Amino acid sequence: MLLALETSCDETSAAVVDHGRVLANLVSSQVRLHAEYGGVVPELAAREHLRNLPTVVQAALREAGVAPGALEAVAATQGPGLPSALLAGLKAAQTVAFVLRRPFLGIHHHEAHLYSAWICGQPPRADFAAFVPNVSLIVSGGHTLLVHVQREGTHRVLGSTVDDAAGECFDKIGKLMGLPYPAGPHIDRLAERGNPRAFDFPRPMLAEAHDDFSFSGLKTSVRYFLRDHPALSADAGCVKDLCASVQAAIVEVLVAKTVRAARRLGVGCITASGGVICNRALRQQLTAAGQRERILVRLAEPSFCTDNAGMIGILAERRFRSGQAGTSIDADILPQWELA
């Protein structure tokens, strides 16, 4: 039995995991708090984590039916993320581990996302054998990564974003359009009734052979488009078309580069995770591309797409059960920790 905490950004989450099963996975969102600022304010996020952690941890233990003394280990996100936010969860987990005299495990946030697509079923359980080797797409508000997973625990980053991440691009374009924060879900909803071919926006780096991503050029293109067509925002139909066209550009790049990498490496499986994988068009088009290419596509379930402690706990417990050494109880946060 393992308790895991996740506070890398603006979600306060606690989970209890036992032998690959997620017994509880609670997330307290701060979206409303940060919405008026149009983005996450690190100091406010850290304060809310400190306020929410006791309640969320107690609720997770209660839902799982587990007493603190029954825990065998404690884990938390060690990085990457917002320093002050990471610190809140890491020190809370280390304190629990110290008081209970249990091992502590610091987990890489992106690596946890990497394996979150392997969690499925009710109750959720991780299948660590079914999806390797694979090419994995991790796409969120802060990160866009393409990773070759050769076998469990052995992976290589193929490409990453050189500027704005895909989720960041959604949010920044949404802000230009006057949509509420976070804009990604609003664009997804409006795009459903729009024409994705209405406006022709660039597909950055789509034709280049490498696996890196860039979305700042798309954001700039939309900014100039809105400047030159100021009346568009007053037309509900045009707004839907604009959302659909922006979404189509982002999704085409993500899908094409992921499938191309899978073909090049000769893998029979693609996995995808991170908050942007909740986008319905992206889920549909990745699945359709996999069917065309006869490649298995495994998408993280929505509850494990956004930042959550369940994925942290699954990876931490896997390491704990395999006998890997824990992290030092005095370990510090690693805000810029790169996925090796």
C-alpha positions in Angstrom: 0.0 0.0 0.0 1.5 3.3 -1.1 0.4 7.0 -0.7 1.3 9.3 -3.5 1.0 13.1 -3.8 1.1 15.3 -6.9 1.5 19.1 -6.8 3.6 20.0 -9.8 1.4 22.8 -11.0 -2.2 23.8 -9.9 -3.8 20.4 -9.1 -3.6 19.1 -5.5 -3.9 15.3 -5.7 -3.5 12.3 -3.4 -3.8 8.7 -4.3 -3.6 5.3 -2.7 -2.2 2.4 -4.8 -2.0 -1.3 -3.9 -0.3 -3.9 -6.1 -1.0 -2.0 -9.3 -4.5 -1.0 -8.4 -5.6 2.6 -7.9 -7.8 2.4 -4.8 -8.3 6.2 -4.6 -7.3 9.1 -6.8 -8.5 12.5 -5.6 -7.8 15.8 -7.4 -8.6 19.3 -6.0 -8.5 21.8 -8.9 -7.5 25.4 -8.7 -8.9 26.4 -12.1 -11.3 29.0 -10.7 -8.7 30.6 -8.5 -6.3 31.2 -11.5 -8.9 31.9 -14.1 -9.1 35.6 -13.4 -5.3 35.9 -14.0 -5.5 34.0 -17.3 -2.9 31.5 -16.1 -1.4 29.8 -13.1 0.1 32.1 -10.5 2.8 30.0 -8.8 2.6 31.7 -5.3 -1.2 31.2 -5.2 -0.8 27.6 -6.4 1.6 26.8 -3.6 -0.6 28.4 -1.0 -3.6 26.4 -2.1 -1.6 23.2 -2.1 -0.7 23.8 1.6 -4.4 24.5 2.3 -5.7 21.5 0.4 -3.2 18.7 1.1 -4.5 17.7 4.5 -8.0 17.4 3.3 -7.2 15.6 0.1 -4.9 13.1 1.8 -7.4 12.3 4.5 -10.1 11.9 1.8 -7.9 9.5 -0.3 -7.1 7.3 2.7 -10.8 7.2 3.7 -12.0 6.3 0.2 -9.4 3.6 0.0 -10.2 2.3 3.5 -6.6 2.5 4.6 -5.2 3.6 7.9 -1.9 5.6 7.8 -0.1 2.8 9.6 -0.9 0.4 6.8 1.1 2.4 4.3 4.3 0.7 3.1 5.8 3.7 1.3 5.1 7.3 0.4 5.8 9.0 -3.0 5.5 12.5 -4.5 6.3 14.3 -7.7 9.9 15.6 -7.4 10.0 17.4 -10.7 9.7 19.0 -13.2 7.2 21.7 -12.3 6.7 25.0 -10.5 9.3 25.1 -7.7 7.0 26.4 -5.0 4.2 24.0 -5.9 6.5 21.0 -6.1 7.9 21.9 -2.7 4.5 21.8 -1.0 3.8 18.2 -2.1 7.4 16.9 -1.8 7.9 18.1 1.8 4.4 16.9 2.8 5.2 13.4 1.5 8.6 13.4 3.1 7.1 14.4 6.4 4.6 11.5 6.3 7.3 9.1 5.4 9.5 10.3 8.2 6.8 10.1 10.8 5.7 6.6 9.7 9.3 5.5 9.1 8.5 4.4 5.6 10.5 4.7 2.4 10.1 7.8 0.3 10.1 7.8 -3.5 10.5 10.9 -5.7 8.9 10.5 -9.1 9.5 12.2 -12.4 6.2 13.8 -13.5 6.7 13.1 -17.2 7.7 9.5 -16.6 4.5 9.0 -14.7 2.5 10.5 -17.6 4.5 8.1 -19.9 3.0 5.1 -18.2 -0.4 6.6 -17.3 -1.9 5.2 -20.6 -1.3 1.7 -19.2 -3.8 2.3 -16.4 -7.3 1.1 -17.3 -10.3 -0.8 -16.0 -12.4 -0.7 -12.8 -10.8 -0.5 -10.4 -8.0 1.1 -12.4 -5.0 -1.2 -12.8 -1.7 -0.9 -14.6 -0.8 -3.4 -17.3 2.9 -3.1 -17.5 3.4 -5.7 -20.2 0.9 -4.9 -22.9 2.2 -1.8 -24.6 5.9 -2.1 -25.2 7.8 -1.2 -27.2 5.9 1.9 -28.2 6.2 5.5 -29.2 4.5 7.7 -26.6 3.2 11.2 -27.0 3.0 13.4 -23.8 1.2 16.6 -24.5 0.0 19.1 -21.9 -0.1 22.8 -21.1 3.6 22.9 -20.3 5.2 20.1 -22.3 5.0 18.3 -25.6 7.3 15.2 -25.8 7.7 12.3 -28.1 9.3 9.3 -26.4 10.5 5.9 -27.6 9.8 3.3 -24.9 11.9 0.3 -25.7 10.8 -1.6 -22.6 9.6 -0.7 -19.2 12.0 1.7 -17.6 14.0 2.2 -20.7 13.1 5.1 -22.9 14.6 7.8 -25.1 13.2 11.3 -25.8 12.8 11.6 -29.6 11.6 15.2 -29.7 10.1 18.0 -27.6 8.7 21.5 -28.0 11.2 24.2 -28.9 8.9 27.0 -27.7 5.2 26.9 -26.8 3.7 23.5 -25.9 0.5 22.4 -27.6 -1.6 23.0 -24.5 0.0 26.4 -24.0 -0.8 27.3 -27.6 -4.5 26.4 -27.1 -4.6 28.6 -24.0 -2.8 31.6 -25.5 -4.9 31.5 -28.6 -8.0 31.2 -26.5 -6.9 34.2 -24.5 -6.5 36.2 -27.8 -10.1 35.2 -28.7 -11.4 36.2 -25.3 -12.2 32.7 -24.1 -12.0 31.8 -20.4 -9.0 30.1 -18.9 -8.1 27.3 -19.5 -9.1 27.7 -23.1 -8.4 24.2 -24.4 -11.7 22.7 -23.3 -13.6 25.7 -24.7 -11.9 25.5 -28.1 -12.6 21.7 -28.1 -16.3 22.4 -27.5 -16.7 25.2 -30.0 -14.7 23.4 -32.7 -17.2 20.6 -32.7 -19.6 22.7 -34.7 -17.0 24.6 -36.7 -15.4 24.0 -40.1 -11.8 22.9 -39.7 -11.0 24.0 -43.3 -12.5 27.5 -42.9 -9.1 29.2 -42.2 -5.7 27.9 -43.3 -3.2 28.2 -40.5 0.4 26.9 -40.5 1.4 23.4 -39.4 4.7 24.3 -37.8 7.6 21.8 -38.4 5.2 19.3 -40.0 7.4 18.8 -43.1 10.7 18.7 -41.2 12.2 15.2 -40.6 13.0 15.6 -36.9 10.6 14.9 -34.0 10.6 18.3 -32.4 7.5 20.5 -32.1 6.9 24.3 -32.4 3.6 26.1 -31.9 4.6 29.7 -31.3 4.3 30.4 -35.1 0.8 29.2 -35.1 -0.1 31.5 -32.2 1.5 34.4 -33.9 -0.4 33.7 -37.1 -3.7 33.7 -35.2 -2.8 36.9 -33.5 -2.3 38.7 -36.8 -5.4 37.1 -38.3 -7.5 38.4 -35.4 -5.8 41.9 -35.8 -6.7 42.0 -39.5 -10.3 40.6 -39.0 -11.5 42.4 -35.8 -15.2 41.8 -36.6 -14.8 38.1 -36.6 -15.1 37.7 -32.8 -18.6 39.1 -32.9 -19.8 36.3 -35.3 -20.5 33.1 -33.4 -20.2 31.0 -36.5 -16.8 32.4 -37.4 -15.6 31.9 -33.8 -16.5 28.2 -34.1 -14.8 27.9 -37.5 -11.7 29.6 -36.0 -11.6 27.2 -33.1 -12.0 24.3 -35.5 -9.2 25.5 -37.8 -6.8 26.2 -34.9 -7.5 22.8 -33.4 -7.1 21.1 -36.8 -3.6 22.6 -37.2 -2.4 21.5 -33.8 -3.9 18.0 -34.0 -2.5 17.4 -37.5 1.0 18.1 -36.3 0.7 16.0 -33.2 -0.8 13.0 -35.0 1.4 13.1 -38.1 4.7 13.4 -36.2 3.7 10.6 -33.7 2.7 8.2 -36.4 5.7 9.0 -38.5 8.0 8.2 -35.6 6.2 4.9 -34.9 6.6 3.9 -38.5 10.3 4.8 -38.6 11.1 2.9 -35.5 8.9 -0.1 -36.5 6.9 -0.2 -33.3 3.4 -1.6 -33.2 2.0 0.6 -30.5 1.4 4.3 -29.8 0.4 5.6 -26.4 -0.7 9.2 -25.6 -1.1 11.0 -22.3 -1.2 14.4 -20.7 -4.0 17.0 -20.4 -4.4 17.8 -24.1 -5.2 14.1 -24.8 -8.6 14.9 -23.4 -9.2 16.8 -26.6 -11.8 14.8 -28.5 -10.5 15.6 -32.0 -7.0 14.5 -31.0 -8.3 11.3 -29.5 -10.4 10.5 -32.6 -7.6 11.3 -35.1 -4.9 9.4 -33.2 -7.2 6.4 -33.1 -8.1 6.6 -36.7 -4.5 7.0 -37.8 -3.6 3.9 -35.8 -6.3 1.9 -37.5 -5.1 3.0 -40.9 -1.5 2.1 -40.1 -2.4 -1.1 -38.2 -0.8 0.3 -35.1 -2.3 -0.2 -31.6 -3.2 3.1 -30.0 -3.7 3.3 -26.3 -4.9 6.6 -24.9 -4.8 7.5 -21.3 -8.2 7.6 -19.7 -9.4 11.2 -19.1 -9.1 10.8 -15.3 -5.4 10.0 -15.7 -4.7 12.6 -18.4 -4.5 15.7 -16.3 -2.1 15.9 -13.4 -3.0 13.3 -10.8 -1.4 11.3 -8.0 -2.7 8.0 -9.3 -0.1 7.9 -12.1 2.6 9.0 -9.6 1.6 6.1 -7.3 1.5 3.5 -10.0 5.0 4.2 -11.1 6.3 4.6 -7.5 4.8 1.4 -6.3 6.1 -0.5 -9.3 9.6 0.6 -8.3 9.0 -0.1 -4.7 7.8 -3.7 -5.4 10.8 -4.4 -7.7 13.2 -3.6 -4.9 14.6 -0.4 -6.2 16.1 1.9 -3.7 14.0 4.8 -2.4 14.8 8.5 -2.7 16.6 10.2 0.1 14.2 11.6 2.7 16.1 14.9 2.4 15.9 15.0 -1.4 15.1 18.4 -2.9 12.8 19.3 -5.7 14.0 19.1 -9.3 12.0 21.8 -11.2 14.0 21.4 -14.5 14.4 17.6 -14.3 14.7 16.3 -17.8 13.3 12.9 -18.8 16.3 10.7 -19.6 
